[in-house]
Amino acid sequence: MSTRRDFIKKAIVSTSALSFGGVLNGLSAKSYSNINGANDKIRIAAIGVNSRGGALAANFAKQKGCEITYICDVDSRAIAKCSDAVAKIQGFSPKGEKDLRKVFESKDVDAVIIATPDHWHAPAALMAMQAGKDIYLEKPCSYCPEEGEILINGVAKYNRVLQMGNQRRSWPNVQEGIQAIKEGIIGNVHFGKAWYTNNRTSIGTGKEVAVPEWLDWDLWQGPAPRIAYKDNIVHYNWHWFWRWGTAESMNNGTHMVDILRWGMELEYPTMVNSAGGRYFFKDDWETPDTQVINMEFGKNKSMTWEGRSCNGRTIEGSSVGAMFYGDKGSMLITGSDGYRIFDLDNKVVKQQYSKIEIDPRNLMNPAESLDALHINNFFDGIRKGEKLNSDIVSGHKSTLLMQVGNIAQRVGRQLNIDPANGRIMQDTDAMKYWSRDYQPGWEMKL
């Protein structure tokens, strides 16, 4: 297998000249529009389509001015299933490919969806940028904080459009609620609480077995150091292993903590601590199934995130949510497109909700029609240079909150954070988690 270095060499050559309908590395969104023409379709490659990525590929295919030209996955079954679904929508089958590097080299791809396991998110996004592609990147935008910093620099260096999949940033009623908070409808917000609950079952104890014929295990691991295949990792359970996953905090917490940070107009914290563990089962699950992360922002604002992977008791009647507490009232934003405002006596004084039903525990497609708004914001960023609702700087800041929470959990102590850049101060052991180990040849380099 060729390494990432080999890919970069090819990418430099392939982006040295303008391809038909393609985008030269470094051109602006306005230049893209001039090249392709206002009515030309954006050609998309969907990468990582077993679950959420498959739903995104179908959603993208339904949007005007878009066609899916590639389906990419290390699972041959996922390629076949997703290709069939997309073909029924757009009338022709996209090409199938297991190696994302070959997709990035293609002149038939303008932009990519990255919905791979978390350990692949940032490396794949950087490789896409270096090949001159724009990116729709599922959350979290990075596995570790250093990767988020690299992506910020990469977007600037390669002049690419990168939208993170914090789709609630594009939901109309959520936008309305956040704007109302900023305009003071509940007064000065000093505290925010976010949560996620579920009833996940045990993943058991894995056994080393032969790699299934439908899976390229080496390519699945990609930038992660190699280990033998076990039968309880692929698919989904990788979330709960530190080698590839980022815990429930970044799997689901990122969404609602992002809403808190957005509404409270906060950047980086000054203090973070975490408590929790793997409480419910004795199995291979490594990350916490129960976790509370506390964050302070200076001396007058704080927020907390509560995650319960194995006890689905809801909070405020919802499995996910974000509650803002102000000196004139409170606002609740759940997994739905809407909000509810309470006065200080707990009376509901206003509520605004979409009629679209949403299931926050749906792993694939909880809100297709609303997510389409986020997708089209991404397209407008490419075609018109419009402002993204969840650009990489914003996405990194929200992802970082959960990352430093996980670091506090792993080192077992409170962390002091530099509010200027989010970096951990005076803690060498904690800063070891700022970056990660890579399989040799797969390191992220600008």
N, C-alpha and C positions, 0 to 999 in steps of 0.2 A: 504493500500500500504506500502510495506517495504521501508525504507529510504536508503540513501547512506551508512550509517553505517552498515546496514545489508548486503549490497552488498560486502563491504570491507571484512567483516568476512568470507563470502563465497569465495571470491577471494583468500584470504590467504590460505584457505584449498585447493582450486582447483589448485593452483600453487605450492603446496608443493611437488608434484610428477609430473614426466614427462608424458604427455599424448601421445597417438599414433599420430605421425605426428605433434604434437603441439610444442610449445616453452615454455620452463621453464623460469619463470620470472627471468630476470637478465642475461640470456645468450647472448653472442654477436652474431652479424650477421654471423660471421664465424662458430660459434658453430651451429647456425641454419642450415647452409648449410651442415654441417657434419651429423646432425640428419636426415634431410629430404631427403638429396641426391640432386644432382645438377639438376635432371630432374623432381623432384616432383613439383606439383602445389602449389602455394600459395592460401590458401582458404580465401576468402574475405567475410565479411559481410558489406552490404551497409546500412547505417543508415541515415534516412531522405531522402526519395526518391520521394517526390512530384514533384519537378522540377529539379533543378541542380543535385541533388543526383541520380535521375533516369537516367539522361544522363551519369553520371559518372559510374553507375553500368553497363550500356550497354557497355561503352568504356572499362572498366576493363575486362568484360567478353570476349571481342574480342582479348585480349592480350594473347600471348603464355605463357603457364605456370601459368595460373590463372583460378580459377573457383569461381563463386559466390555461396556461400553455404547458406547465409541468406539474406533476405530482411526485414528490420526493419523500421516501421513507425507507428505513432499514428493514422494515417488515413488508415483505412482498404481498401479504394478504391485505394490508392497509392500503397499499398503492392500488390494488385492483378494486377494492371497495369504494375508495374515494373517487377514482377515475370514473367508475360507472355512475356514481351519483352526480358528478360534475357534468358528464356527457349528457345526461338526461336534461340538465338545465340549459347548457349552452349549445347543444346539438352536435358536438364533436368531442372526441376523447383527447385529453391532454397526454403528453408523453410521460412515461413512467421512468423514474431513475432512483436508485438507492443512494447514490453518492452526491451530496449537496455541492461538492466542489465542481462536478461536471455541470450542474445546473447553473452555478455562478458564471461559468465560462460561456454559456449559451448566449447567442445574439438574439434569441427569441424571448428573452426575459428582461423586463424593465424594472420590476420590483418583486420582492419576496415576502411571503408570510413565514415567520419563524415561530413554530409552536412545538418545538422539540422539548425533551426533558431540560430542566433548568441549567444543567452543567454545560449545555450546548448553546444557550441563548446568546451570550455576549460574543464568544468566539465566532459563531456563525454570522452574527450581525456585522462584525468587523470585516470578515472575509467578503461579505456581500458588498459592503461599502467600497472595499478595495477593488472589487470587480465592477464598480460603477452602478450598483443597484440601490434603489430605495427600499426601506424596510418597514414592515408592520410587525412589531416585536411583542409577543405575548409577555405578560408579567410573569415573574420579576424580570427586569431588564438585564440583570446580572446575577451571577452566583455569589460574588463577593464584592466589597466596595471598590477595590482597585479596578475591577472590570467595568464598573459603571463610569469611573473617571476616564478610562480609556475610550469608552464609547462616546462620551462628551467631546473629547479631543478628536475622535475619529470623524464625527459628524462635521466638525469645523474644518478639519483637514481635507476631507474628501467631498465636502459640500453636498451631503446627502440629506434626504428627508427620512426621518425616523420617528414613527408614531408608536408609543407604547400602548399595550392593550388595556389601559385603564378606561374601559368604555363608558363608565358612568360620567366621565368628564363631558361626554357629548349628549347625555340624556336631558331633554328640555326641562322637565320639572325639577330634576336635581340641580341643574344650572340656576333655575329660578330661586330655589331654596338657598343655595350658596350665596347668590347675589343679595338676597334679603338679609342674610346674616351679616354680610359685609356692610350693608346699609344700616345696621343697628336694630333690626326688628326684635332681637332678644337681648339687646344691650351688649355690654362688654363680655365676651366669652372667655372665661378663665380656665375651663376644664372641658375635655372631650373624652368620650368613651366609645371604643369600637369593639366588635366581638364577632366570633364565628363559632357555631356549634354544629355537631354532627354525631352520628352513631356508627362510626367506622368499626369494623370487626378486626380480629387479630389477623396478622399476615403469616403467622406460624413460623416454623424454623425451616429455612431453605436447605435444599440438598444440591450438591454439585452433580449436574446431569449434562448430557450432551446438548449442545446448542441446537435449538430447533432448526430445521432446514429452511424455514421461512425468514430467519433472522440473521442479519450480519452483526454479530455481537461485538466484533472489533470496531466497526464503524459506529455502532450505538454508543460505545464508550468514548470514542473520539478523543477529546482533549483530556479526559480523566485517566489517571493511572490505571493500568490494567489489573483485573482480578478474574478469577474463574467464574463462569456462568453458574447461577443458581436458579432454582425454579420458582422463586417467589419475588423476583425483582421486576421483570417485564411482563405486562405494562403496569403503570400507575404506582405500584408499591415502591418504586425508586424514590418517590417523594420523601420517604421516611428514613432514608439512608444518607448520612452526611456526605458521602462520596459524590453523590449526584443531586440530592434533593436539598431543599432549604426550609423544611419543616412547614407546619400548618401556618405559621406566622407569615411566611412569604408566599405560600400557596394560595391562601385566601385572605390573610390579614392585610396584605398590601393594598387591596381595593378600598377597604373602609378606612384605614389609616390615611390613605391618600385623600379621602374626602374630608377627614378632620383637618389635615394640614392645609388643604385648599381653603376651607371655610374659615379657619382660624388665622390664615395668612402667616403661616410659620415656615421657617426654613430648616435650620439644623438645631438639634437640641443641645443642652448643656450637660445633662445627666441622663443616664439610662441604666435601669436594672431589670432583672428578670428572675422569676421564680417558676418552677414547674418541673416536669419530668415525664417519663414513660411509666404511668401509674396503673393502667387498666389491664394490661396483658404482659406476660413474660414470653417474648418472641424476639424476632430479629429487628423489630422497629427500634431505631436509634434516637430519633428526634423526639421532642416532648409531645405527648398527646394532651397534656394540660399545661398551659403556659399563660402567665400574666406579665406583660412588659409595661413598665412605667417609664415615662419620658417627661423631663422638665425642660422648659424653654425660658431660661432666665429665672427670675424670682416671682413671676406673676401669671404664668400659664403652664399647664401640664396636660398630658393625655395618657390614656392607658389602652392597651389591647388585651382582651381576654379570649383565649382559644381553648375550646373543649372538643377534641376530635372524637371522643368516645362517650360523651354524654350530651344528647341532643336537646336538653331543656333549653327553650328559647329565652331570650331577653327582650322585653318590650314586645312580646308576641312574634318575634322574628328570629330566624336562625342566623342572620347577619344583620349588622346595623352600625350606625354611627349616631351618637347623641351629643349635641352641643348644649352646654350649660352656661347660660348668661345671667347677668344680674337683673334682667327683666323677664326672663322666661327661658324655655328650652326648645330645641328643635330636634326631631327624630327623622333620620333618613335611613331607610332599611334597604333591602335588596331590590325594592320596586322603584319605579321612576316617579318619585314624589317625596313629599315631606309632610310633617305634622308639627304644628307649633302649640306649645303649652304655656300658660301663664304661670306665675309663681305659686298658684293654688292648684296646679295640676289640671286645670280646665283647658280643653282643646279650644283654641281660639281661631285656628285656621288649618285647613289641610288641602292638599292638592296632589292628586294621583292620576297617573295614566290608567286607562282601561286595559292595558296590555298585562296579562298575567305572567309572572316571572317566578321560576323555581330556582333560588340561589344554590341549591344542592345539586342541580343538574350539572354533570361534569362536562357535557359537550356543548349545549346550546341553550342557556337559560333565557336569553332575550334577543332573538335573531333580528327582529325589525328595529329594535332600539340600537343594537350593535351596528346596524347598517349606517346609522348616523355618524358613528366614529370612523367607519370605513370610508365614507364619502368625505369626511374632513381630511383624512389621509390623502385621498385623491386630489382634493382641492389644494393641499399643500404641494403636491407634485405638479399639477397643471398650472396653478395660479400663484403659487408662492404664499398661499394664505397661512395664517398662524395655526399651528397644530394645537389641539386641545390637550394633548398629553405628549409633549416633546421630551427629548432625552434628559434635559436638565431637570425638569419637573419630575419625570419618572424616576430618575436616579435619587432625588432627594427623598421621595416617598419610600422607595425600595430600601434606601440606607437606614431608615428608622427601624425596619424589621431586621436588617442585617446586624446592626449594632446591638439590638435586643438579643439576637441569637448568640452573638459573641459574649455578651454579659452572662447569658445562660451557660455557655460552655466553659467560661473561666470561673464562674461562680461568685462574681462580685460586681459591685456597682462600677460603672465607667463614667469618667468625666470626659466631656466632648468639647472640642473647639467649635464654637458656634459660627465661626467664619467659614469653615470648610467641612465640618462633620467628622473630622478625624479624632481618634481616641488619643487622649493626652496622658503622658507619663505612665504608660503601661505596656512594656515591651512584649509580654506574653499575649496580651489581648491583640496587639497589632499584628501578631503572627497570622491571625485570621483575616486580616485586611486583604490579603492576597490568597492564592491557592497553589497547590502543586498541579503541574500539567504532565501529561505523557510527553516524553521528549520529542521535540519536533512540532508540538502543537501549541506552543506558547503564544500569547497574544502580543503582537508587536505592531506599533504604528509604522 
